[in-house]
Amino acid sequence: MHTDRFQEQIITLSGVRALVLAGPGCGKTHLLTRRIIHAHAVDGVPFEKMICLTFTNRASREMNSRIRAEFGYSPQGLFVGNLHRFCCRLLSENSLLPAGSSLLDEDDRDAWLAEALGARRKFERKQISDLAMLLFQQEHDFPEPLRRKLDFTPTQPLINAATAYRDFKAEHRLVDFDDLLLLAYLHLSTAPRNSLKGSDYSWVQVDEVQDLTPLQLAIVDLITSDGPSTAVYLGDEQQAIFEFIGAGGPALDKLKLRCADRIFRLDRNYRSPDYLVELCNRFGVSCLGLSADNLPKAVDNAARHDDALRLLYAADHNLPNSVAACVRAWRNDCTDERIAVLTRTNDEAEEISALLTAHGLENTLVGRNDLFRRPSYKTICAHLSVIVNPSPSAEWSQLLFRTHAVRTLNEARGMMRQLDVLAINPPVLLGEEPLNTASVQHEFLASPTVRHISEKFRKAYLPLYEKSLEQLRDPKMTIADIADSAYEYLTAGEFIAPVPRWNAVSDFLRRLYPETSVETSLPSRLAELRTFNEGDLLDRDRVTVITIHKAKGLEFDNVIIYNAAQSNIPHHGGDDARVLYVAMSRARRRLAIFTAGRPSANIIPIAGLLTTVPADTVEASALIERLHSRPPRRL
């Protein structure tokens, strides 16, 4: 990719703090990568003193790939990844987590909150987790600006629920994603400066800074060296669509003040042709209050296709079929291009994905039931974890439950809790001799209930456990090989459900972790294995259905916005406009905006750049599309 003169001055920045504001398609990932290469090769900054925090796994992998291509090897000591992953590494390397701790993801958290506390609705679970975070911050005297802001009044029942959730995590040695940030900040702010391993970086760069909360920015500040240092922050304030978690506003305003004399703007868009860039720019001026002087110009002046920019009116009952007709037409006309249908909600995504499938239009749904968050994938991760480190009780709980050795996950957790209290290593349930030979341990293990559970577990799981331990020591094996073997065993035994597109998952792991001798490499990969989402698999998918928030950071040749009606995307100011801005700026070639009824007020300023397709034309396409869902008539 060509580097322009504006990028060159940013690539060579050294010894300063600077803020780089750049819209979608302006080459931020390329810029981040070139800065790393220049800092090491020209300025001589050691890799171990450099850190690059990214928003997505995809961005970090792309940067690492380009860096390997430049140097011919993978730099040792260089951290490129997201902040949660960094905090996990910091806490682990400094032994700041209880021995045998495990990460509690959002799905397992929500399942426990629903089952144990009766928090059946999403907003109830969010209130409990937000309050649990605030209680921790109050107990440890976090500065007021860093504390979680509540949009509700914390009643005594809510306080009791948040306390019960914290007690549950402590009892089972579990940490959630909020805990990673809280514990990292607590230890970084209370330990002597730079006393923690991996806590002092003289060269820092952060991508997507508009998505940082004040707490996350404070962590970045704490790991930035006090002495001579370089800190460059990149982002786009118009894509700040995570304000509901406290991101954007205050943190970004603080950076603008800090870098007041060194704020740069990139003015070239390398992703989209000028007609799409012009559309986004006009939207930015009219709906986001941007100055036209600060907006990028397109490098690509490709001719506009007749169907490149369209506004399509559809009746509510015709909307799904109308969208399906557009997908079918683009799929047939553009055989080598990727298509995305962007929705506001998971419900909309599931509805249109199901209809596309019923109409024979193969698609990938990235929704609430992400395959990397399903119990089957998490069980395989649990298995990979215990063959490397037999102490984490949460992983053993998952395996006990999934192999039907116990009836419920809570029963499995109770068993692991008892083993922990008695200092019994979990592999004892598979027949290993206990390390502690005290009578109380033998009594417990000899009880009829424990013997029954142990026998069931040994019969179901021991063959896989022993096989994987052998594979772990095999110098020819890769992580994907061991994962494939576990998947085949667990599905054959009906311990886990088949994973849709497992071959795609396996291929992804094989490309990402090609190294053999996994006995040494797997331990360092365990945390990352739990951070993937289906968005990481989209490179080769023709049609994707995904929410706008999850599409952030991705790009597609052709984009359909599912329903930009005023009833679906109201005009409440900047938040709604930024959501539409993110959606429109995902497109590389074509954009189709569907609206069921009156379009959002945010659409009106750009309507003149769109080809309006009348409702009767859209209805005709919907009628034809409905025929694809009908079974053929018998002669």
C-alpha positions in Angstrom: 0.0 0.0 0.0 1.2 3.5 -0.9 2.2 5.8 2.0 1.2 9.4 1.5 3.0 12.5 3.0 0.5 12.8 5.8 1.1 9.3 6.9 4.9 9.6 6.7 5.0 12.4 9.3 3.0 10.2 11.6 5.1 7.1 11.0 8.2 8.9 12.1 6.7 10.5 15.3 9.0 9.8 18.3 9.3 11.1 21.8 5.9 12.7 21.8 2.2 12.1 22.6 0.0 12.5 19.6 -3.6 11.9 18.6 -4.4 10.8 15.0 -8.0 11.1 13.9 -8.9 9.2 10.7 -12.1 8.0 9.2 -12.8 4.5 7.9 -10.6 3.3 5.0 -7.7 5.8 5.7 -5.1 3.1 6.2 -4.9 3.1 10.0 -3.8 -0.6 10.2 -1.1 0.1 7.6 0.0 3.1 9.5 0.2 1.2 12.8 2.2 -1.5 11.2 4.7 0.9 9.5 5.2 2.8 12.8 6.2 -0.5 14.6 8.6 -1.3 11.8 10.1 2.2 11.7 10.5 2.5 15.5 12.4 -0.8 15.7 14.4 -0.7 12.4 15.2 3.1 12.4 14.8 4.4 15.9 16.2 1.2 17.6 13.3 0.8 20.0 13.5 -2.8 21.5 10.4 -4.9 20.8 10.0 -5.6 24.5 9.5 -1.9 25.2 6.8 -1.6 22.5 3.1 -2.3 22.8 0.3 -1.9 20.2 -3.2 -2.1 21.6 -5.9 -2.9 19.0 -9.7 -3.2 19.1 -10.1 -6.5 17.2 -8.3 -9.8 16.9 -8.4 -9.3 13.1 -6.4 -6.0 13.3 -3.7 -7.5 15.5 -3.3 -10.6 13.3 -3.0 -8.4 10.2 -0.4 -6.3 11.8 1.6 -9.3 13.1 1.4 -10.9 9.6 2.8 -7.7 8.0 5.5 -7.4 10.6 6.6 -11.0 10.1 6.7 -10.4 6.3 8.9 -7.3 6.9 11.4 -8.8 9.3 11.2 -12.5 8.2 10.4 -13.6 11.8 7.9 -13.1 14.6 9.4 -10.5 17.0 9.8 -11.7 20.5 8.6 -9.4 23.2 6.3 -7.3 21.0 2.7 -7.2 22.2 0.0 -6.6 19.6 -3.5 -7.3 20.9 -6.5 -6.0 22.8 -6.4 -4.5 26.2 -8.3 -7.3 28.0 -5.7 -9.8 26.6 -2.9 -7.6 27.8 -4.4 -7.3 31.3 -4.8 -11.1 31.4 -1.1 -11.5 30.5 0.0 -8.9 33.0 -1.9 -10.5 35.9 -0.8 -14.1 35.0 2.9 -13.3 34.5 3.0 -11.5 37.9 1.0 -14.2 39.7 -1.7 -11.7 40.6 -4.6 -14.1 40.1 -5.4 -17.0 42.5 -3.8 -20.2 41.4 -6.1 -22.1 39.1 -8.2 -19.1 38.1 -10.4 -19.3 35.0 -12.0 -16.7 32.8 -15.8 -16.5 33.1 -17.2 -15.3 29.8 -20.4 -13.4 29.4 -22.6 -16.4 28.4 -21.6 -18.4 31.4 -22.0 -15.4 33.6 -25.5 -14.7 32.3 -26.4 -18.4 32.7 -25.4 -18.3 36.4 -27.1 -15.0 37.0 -30.3 -16.3 35.5 -30.2 -19.7 37.2 -28.9 -18.7 40.6 -30.3 -15.2 41.0 -33.4 -15.3 38.7 -32.0 -12.5 36.5 -33.8 -13.7 33.4 -33.8 -10.4 31.4 -30.7 -8.9 29.8 -31.0 -5.5 31.5 -31.2 -7.2 35.0 -28.0 -9.1 34.4 -26.3 -5.9 33.1 -27.4 -4.1 36.3 -25.9 -6.8 38.5 -22.6 -6.9 36.7 -22.3 -3.1 36.5 -23.1 -2.8 40.2 -20.6 -5.6 41.1 -17.9 -3.6 39.2 -18.8 -0.4 41.0 -18.8 -2.0 44.4 -15.2 -3.3 43.7 -14.2 0.2 42.7 -15.7 1.8 45.8 -14.1 -0.7 48.1 -10.7 0.0 46.6 -11.1 3.7 46.4 -10.9 4.1 42.6 -10.9 7.8 41.4 -14.5 8.9 40.8 -14.0 9.6 37.0 -12.9 5.9 36.5 -15.9 4.4 38.3 -18.7 2.6 36.4 -21.6 5.0 35.8 -25.0 3.5 36.6 -28.2 4.4 34.7 -30.3 3.0 37.5 -30.8 3.3 41.3 -29.0 0.5 43.2 -31.7 -1.0 45.4 -30.9 -3.4 48.3 -32.0 -6.5 46.3 -29.6 -5.4 43.5 -26.8 -4.8 45.9 -27.4 -8.3 47.4 -27.4 -9.8 43.9 -24.1 -8.1 43.0 -22.6 -9.3 46.2 -23.7 -12.8 45.6 -22.2 -12.7 42.1 -18.9 -11.5 43.5 -18.9 -14.2 46.2 -19.6 -16.9 43.5 -16.6 -15.8 41.5 -14.3 -15.7 44.5 -15.5 -19.1 45.7 -14.8 -20.8 42.3 -11.7 -18.7 41.4 -13.4 -17.1 38.4 -12.6 -13.7 36.9 -14.8 -12.0 34.2 -13.7 -9.4 31.6 -14.5 -6.5 34.0 -12.3 -8.1 36.6 -9.3 -8.2 34.3 -9.5 -4.4 33.9 -10.2 -3.8 37.6 -7.4 -6.0 38.9 -4.9 -4.7 36.3 -5.6 -1.1 37.3 -5.6 -1.9 41.0 -2.2 -3.5 40.9 -0.6 -1.1 38.5 -1.8 1.9 40.6 -0.7 0.5 44.0 2.5 -1.3 43.2 5.8 0.7 43.0 6.1 2.2 39.5 7.4 -0.3 36.9 7.8 -3.0 39.6 5.5 -5.4 37.7 6.8 -7.5 34.9 5.5 -6.2 31.5 4.2 -2.9 33.0 6.7 -0.3 31.5 6.6 0.6 27.9 8.5 3.5 26.3 6.7 3.2 23.0 2.9 2.9 23.0 0.2 3.1 20.3 -3.5 2.5 20.7 -6.0 1.9 17.9 -9.7 2.8 18.1 -9.2 5.2 21.1 -12.8 6.4 20.8 -13.8 3.0 22.2 -11.7 3.4 25.4 -13.4 4.0 28.7 -11.8 6.3 31.2 -10.6 3.2 33.2 -9.0 1.6 30.1 -7.2 4.9 29.3 -6.0 5.1 32.8 -4.5 1.6 32.4 -2.7 2.7 29.2 -1.3 5.7 31.1 0.0 3.5 33.9 2.0 1.2 31.5 3.5 4.2 29.6 7.0 5.1 30.9 7.4 8.2 33.0 10.6 9.0 31.3 11.2 9.7 27.5 8.4 7.9 25.8 6.2 7.8 22.6 2.5 7.5 22.8 0.3 7.7 19.7 -3.5 7.2 19.8 -5.5 6.6 16.6 -9.2 6.7 16.2 -12.3 8.2 14.7 -14.7 10.1 17.1 -17.5 9.6 14.6 -17.4 5.9 15.2 -17.9 6.1 18.9 -20.8 3.8 19.2 -20.0 2.1 22.5 -21.0 5.0 24.8 -23.4 2.7 26.5 -20.4 1.1 28.3 -18.8 4.5 29.1 -16.5 4.7 26.0 -16.0 7.7 23.9 -16.7 11.2 25.4 -14.6 11.8 28.5 -11.7 9.6 27.5 -11.5 11.1 24.0 -11.9 14.7 25.4 -9.0 14.0 27.7 -6.8 12.9 24.9 -7.6 16.0 22.8 -6.5 18.2 25.7 -3.4 16.1 26.3 -2.4 16.1 22.6 -3.7 19.6 21.8 -0.6 20.6 19.9 -0.2 17.3 18.1 -3.5 16.3 16.6 -3.3 14.9 13.1 -6.0 14.0 10.6 -5.5 11.6 7.7 -7.1 12.9 4.5 -7.0 10.0 2.0 -9.5 7.2 1.8 -8.0 4.0 0.3 -11.0 1.7 0.8 -13.9 3.1 -1.2 -14.5 4.9 -4.5 -15.3 8.6 -4.5 -19.1 8.2 -4.7 -19.1 6.2 -1.4 -16.7 8.6 0.2 -18.7 11.6 -0.9 -21.9 10.0 0.6 -20.2 9.4 4.0 -18.7 12.9 4.0 -22.0 14.6 3.3 -23.5 12.5 6.0 -20.7 13.5 8.4 -21.2 17.2 7.7 -25.1 17.1 7.9 -25.7 14.6 10.7 -22.4 14.6 12.7 -21.5 18.2 12.6 -18.1 17.6 11.0 -16.1 20.2 9.2 -15.8 19.5 5.5 -12.1 20.6 5.7 -11.4 17.6 8.0 -12.9 14.9 5.8 -10.9 12.5 3.6 -10.8 12.5 -0.2 -11.1 9.2 -2.2 -8.0 7.8 -3.9 -10.2 5.6 -6.0 -12.2 7.4 -8.8 -13.9 4.3 -10.2 -17.0 4.7 -12.2 -20.3 4.4 -10.2 -22.4 1.3 -11.0 -26.1 1.9 -11.7 -27.0 0.0 -8.5 -24.1 1.4 -6.4 -26.1 3.7 -4.1 -29.8 2.9 -3.6 -32.6 3.8 -1.2 -35.3 1.1 -1.3 -38.8 1.5 0.1 -40.5 -1.7 1.3 -43.6 -2.5 3.3 -42.9 -4.1 6.6 -44.2 -7.5 5.5 -42.1 -7.4 2.3 -38.8 -6.1 3.8 -37.1 -9.5 4.4 -38.0 -10.8 0.9 -36.9 -7.5 -0.6 -33.5 -7.8 1.1 -33.2 -11.4 0.0 -33.9 -10.4 -3.6 -31.1 -7.8 -3.4 -28.7 -10.5 -2.0 -29.6 -12.9 -4.8 -29.1 -10.3 -7.5 -25.7 -9.2 -6.1 -24.6 -12.8 -5.5 -25.4 -13.6 -9.2 -23.9 -10.5 -10.7 -20.7 -10.3 -8.5 -19.5 -13.8 -8.1 -16.2 -12.9 -6.4 -17.5 -10.1 -4.1 -18.5 -10.3 -0.4 -22.0 -9.2 0.7 -23.1 -8.1 4.2 -26.5 -7.5 5.6 -26.2 -5.1 8.5 -28.9 -5.0 11.2 -29.6 -3.1 14.3 -30.4 -6.1 16.5 -29.6 -9.7 16.9 -33.3 -10.5 16.4 -33.3 -8.8 13.0 -30.1 -10.7 12.0 -31.6 -14.0 13.0 -34.8 -13.3 11.1 -33.1 -12.4 7.8 -30.5 -15.1 8.1 -33.2 -17.8 8.5 -35.1 -16.4 5.5 -32.0 -16.4 3.3 -31.3 -20.0 4.3 -34.9 -21.0 3.5 -34.5 -19.4 0.1 -31.3 -21.4 -0.7 -29.0 -18.4 -0.2 -26.1 -19.7 1.9 -25.0 -17.2 4.5 -23.0 -16.8 7.7 -24.9 -15.4 10.7 -22.8 -13.5 13.3 -25.3 -13.1 16.0 -25.9 -13.9 19.7 -25.2 -17.6 19.2 -21.7 -17.1 18.0 -20.1 -20.6 17.4 -17.0 -19.6 19.4 -19.3 -18.9 22.4 -21.2 -22.2 22.2 -20.7 -24.9 24.8 -19.1 -27.2 22.3 -16.2 -24.9 21.4 -15.8 -23.9 25.1 -15.6 -27.5 26.1 -12.8 -28.1 23.6 -11.0 -25.0 25.1 -11.5 -26.5 28.6 -9.9 -29.7 27.4 -6.9 -28.0 25.9 -6.5 -26.1 29.1 -6.5 -29.1 31.5 -4.0 -31.1 29.4 -1.6 -28.1 29.8 -2.4 -27.1 33.4 -4.4 -29.6 35.5 -5.3 -27.1 38.3 -8.0 -24.7 36.9 -11.2 -26.0 38.5 -13.6 -24.2 36.1 -12.4 -26.1 33.1 -12.7 -29.4 35.0 -16.3 -28.4 36.0 -17.1 -27.9 32.3 -15.7 -31.3 31.4 -17.4 -33.1 34.3 -20.7 -31.7 33.2 -20.3 -32.2 29.5 -19.3 -35.8 29.8 -22.4 -36.5 31.9 -20.5 -37.4 35.0 -22.7 -35.1 36.9 -26.2 -33.7 36.1 -25.7 -29.9 36.3 -22.8 -27.5 35.9 -23.5 -26.2 39.5 -23.1 -29.8 40.8 -19.7 -30.0 38.9 -18.6 -26.7 40.4 -19.6 -28.0 43.9 -17.4 -31.0 43.3 -14.5 -28.9 42.2 -15.0 -26.7 45.2 -14.7 -29.7 47.6 -11.6 -30.9 45.8 -10.1 -27.5 46.2 -10.9 -27.2 49.9 -9.3 -30.7 50.4 -6.3 -29.8 48.3 -7.0 -32.7 45.9 -5.8 -32.3 42.3 -8.7 -32.8 39.8 -6.9 -35.6 37.8 -7.4 -37.8 40.8 -11.0 -38.3 39.5 -9.3 -39.9 36.5 -7.4 -42.4 38.6 -4.2 -40.5 39.4 -2.8 -41.0 42.9 -3.6 -38.0 45.2 -0.6 -35.9 46.2 -2.0 -35.5 49.7 -2.4 -38.9 51.5 -4.2 -37.6 54.6 -7.2 -39.6 55.8 -9.7 -36.9 55.1 -8.8 -37.0 51.4 -9.1 -40.8 51.2 -12.4 -40.6 53.0 -13.8 -38.2 50.5 -12.6 -40.1 47.5 -13.9 -43.4 48.9 -17.4 -42.1 49.4 -20.0 -43.8 47.2 -21.1 -40.6 45.5 -17.6 -39.5 44.6 -16.6 -43.0 43.4 -19.7 -43.1 41.2 -18.9 -39.8 39.6 -15.2 -40.7 39.2 -16.1 -44.0 37.5 -18.4 -42.2 35.0 -15.9 -39.5 34.4 -13.0 -41.9 33.9 -15.0 -44.0 31.4 -16.1 -41.0 29.4 -13.1 -38.8 29.4 -9.9 -40.7 30.3 -9.3 -42.0 26.8 -9.4 -38.5 25.3 -7.3 -37.1 28.2 -4.5 -39.7 27.7 -4.6 -39.5 23.9 -4.2 -35.7 24.0 -1.3 -35.8 26.5 0.5 -38.1 24.0 -0.3 -35.7 21.2 1.0 -32.8 23.2 4.4 -34.5 23.4 4.4 -35.3 19.7 6.7 -32.8 17.9 4.6 -33.1 14.7 1.3 -32.1 16.2 -0.3 -28.6 15.9 -3.0 -27.0 18.1 -5.6 -27.7 15.3 -4.6 -31.4 15.2 -5.3 -31.8 19.0 -8.5 -29.7 18.7 -9.8 -31.8 15.8 -9.1 -35.0 17.7 -11.0 -33.7 20.7 -13.9 -32.5 18.6 -14.2 -35.9 16.9 -14.1 -37.8 20.2 -16.5 -35.5 22.0 -19.1 -35.4 19.2 -18.9 -39.1 18.6 -19.6 -39.7 22.3 -22.5 -37.2 22.1 -20.9 -35.2 24.8 -21.0 -32.0 22.8 -23.2 -30.9 19.9 -21.7 -30.7 16.4 -20.3 -27.3 15.7 -21.6 -25.7 12.4 -18.7 -25.0 10.1 -16.2 -26.8 12.3 -14.0 -27.3 9.2 -13.8 -23.5 8.9 -12.8 -23.3 12.6 -10.2 -26.0 12.1 -8.7 -24.3 9.0 -8.6 -21.0 10.9 -6.7 -22.5 13.8 -4.3 -24.3 11.4 -3.5 -21.0 9.6 -3.2 -19.0 12.8 -1.1 -21.5 14.7 1.0 -23.4 12.1 3.7 -24.2 14.6 4.3 -27.8 15.9 5.8 -28.8 19.3 2.6 -27.5 20.9 3.7 -28.6 24.4 5.6 -25.3 24.6 3.3 -23.1 22.4 -0.2 -24.1 23.6 0.1 -22.5 27.1 0.6 -19.1 25.6 -2.3 -19.5 23.2 -5.0 -20.6 25.7 -6.2 -17.1 26.5 -6.4 -16.1 22.8 -8.3 -19.2 21.9 -11.2 -17.9 24.0 -11.3 -14.4 22.4 -12.4 -15.4 18.9 -15.7 -14.6 17.3 -17.3 -15.6 14.0 -16.2 -12.3 12.5 -12.7 -13.8 12.5 -13.9 -16.4 9.9 -15.5 -14.0 7.4 -12.6 -13.6 4.9 -13.9 -16.4 2.7 -17.7 -16.1 3.2 -19.8 -14.7 0.4 -22.8 -13.5 2.4 -22.7 -12.4 6.0 -25.6 -11.3 8.2 -24.2 -9.3 11.2 -25.3 -6.4 13.5 -23.8 -3.0 12.9 -21.9 -3.0 16.2 -20.3 -6.3 15.4 -19.4 -5.2 11.9 -17.3 -2.3 13.2 -13.7 -2.7 12.0 -14.8 -5.0 9.1 -15.3 -4.2 5.5 -17.3 -5.7 2.7 -17.6 -5.2 -1.1 -21.4 -4.7 -0.9 -23.4 -3.6 2.1 -27.2 -3.8 2.7 -28.6 -1.8 5.7 -31.5 -3.9 6.7 -34.0 -1.2 7.9 -33.2 2.5 8.2 -36.8 3.5 9.0 -37.4 6.2 11.5 -39.2 3.7 13.7 -36.0 1.5 13.7 -33.3 4.1 13.7 -34.8 7.2 15.3 -33.1 10.6 15.3 -31.9 11.0 18.8 -28.8 13.0 18.0 -25.2 11.7 17.6 -25.6 8.1 18.8 -28.1 7.1 16.1 -26.2 9.0 13.4 -22.9 7.4 14.3 -24.5 3.9 14.1 -25.6 4.7 10.5 -22.2 6.2 9.7 -20.4 3.0 10.8 -22.9 0.9 8.7 -22.4 3.0 5.5 -18.7 3.1 5.8 -18.3 -0.7 5.8 -19.0 -0.7 2.0 -16.2 -0.9 -0.6 -18.4 -0.8 -3.8 -22.2 -0.9 -3.3 -24.6 0.3 -0.7 -28.3 -0.4 -0.5 -30.3 1.2 2.3 -33.7 -0.5 2.9 -36.4 1.3 4.8 -39.8 0.0 5.9 -41.8 3.2 6.0 -40.5 6.7 6.5 -36.7 6.8 6.5 -34.8 8.0 9.5 -34.2 11.7 9.6 -30.5 11.0 9.3 -31.1 9.6 5.8 -32.7 12.8 4.4 -29.5 14.8 4.0 -28.0 12.1 1.7 -31.1 11.1 -0.2 -30.1 13.2 -3.1 -27.0 11.0 -3.6 -29.0 7.8 -3.6 -31.1 6.3 -6.4 -34.5 5.9 -4.9 -36.3 2.7 -5.8 -40.1 3.0 -5.6 -42.1 0.8 -3.3 -43.9 -1.0 -6.2 -40.6 -2.0 -7.8 -39.3 -3.3 -4.5 -42.6 -5.1 -3.9 -42.4 -6.8 -7.3 -38.9 -8.1 -6.5 -40.2 -9.4 -3.1 -43.0 -11.3 -4.8 -40.6 -13.0 -7.1 -38.3 -13.8 -4.2 -41.1 -15.4 -2.3 -41.3 -18.1 -5.0 -37.9 -19.3 -4.0 -39.2 -20.4 -0.6 -42.0 -22.5 -2.1 -41.5 -26.2 -2.8 -41.8 -27.2 -6.5 -45.2 -28.3 -7.7 -45.7 -31.9 -8.6 -46.6 -32.7 -12.1 
